[in-house]
Amino acid sequence: MTKSPAPRRHLATSPFKAPVVPPVKQFALGDRVSHDQYGLGRIIGIEEGIATLVDFGSRQARIASPYTGMDKL
């Protein structure tokens, strides 16, 4: 069985709650961030809606959207 790439739509008559879509995280140049894998860093570049370039001190990493594991401090 293959799974459809598109999510199923919520029916208004369904007794179950509609899935909540998480808000898109927004970052600006110079924002301090914390990443689950890399630690503390600062935003040094932004590709709007695609990715951010973050300086973690010992390395720089390009973190792709939806920025899982990265939070603004």
SULGI-V236003 format. One record per residue. N is the residue number from 1. RES is the residue in three letters. SS is DSSP state (H for helix, E for strand, C for the rest). NEAR is the number of other ideal C-beta (glycine too) atoms within 12 Angstrom. Layout:
n,res,ss,near
N,RES,SS,NEAR
N,RES,SS,NEAR
//
This chain:
n,res,ss,near
1,MET,C,3
2,THR,C,4
3,LYS,C,7
4,SER,C,8
5,PRO,C,6
6,ALA,C,6
7,PRO,C,10
8,ARG,C,12
9,ARG,C,10
10,HIS,C,14
11,LEU,C,10
12,ALA,C,8
13,THR,C,7
14,SER,C,11
15,PRO,C,8
16,PHE,C,10
17,LYS,C,8
18,ALA,C,14
19,PRO,C,11
20,VAL,C,7
21,VAL,C,9
22,PRO,C,10
23,PRO,C,8
24,VAL,C,12
25,LYS,C,23
26,GLN,C,18
27,PHE,C,32
28,ALA,C,16
29,LEU,C,18
30,GLY,C,17
31,ASP,C,25
32,ARG,E,22
33,VAL,E,32
34,SER,E,21
35,HIS,E,29
36,ASP,C,15
37,GLN,C,15
38,TYR,C,21
39,GLY,E,21
40,LEU,E,21
41,GLY,E,33
42,ARG,E,26
43,ILE,E,32
44,ILE,E,24
45,GLY,E,22
46,ILE,E,23
47,GLU,E,18
48,GLU,C,13
49,GLY,C,14
50,ILE,C,16
51,ALA,E,20
52,THR,E,34
53,LEU,E,23
54,VAL,E,37
55,ASP,E,25
56,PHE,C,24
57,GLY,C,15
58,SER,C,11
59,ARG,C,15
60,GLN,E,18
61,ALA,E,27
62,ARG,E,23
63,ILE,E,32
64,ALA,E,17
65,SER,C,19
66,PRO,C,18
67,TYR,C,30
68,THR,C,13
69,GLY,C,18
70,MET,E,31
71,ASP,E,19
72,LYS,E,20
73,LEU,C,15
//
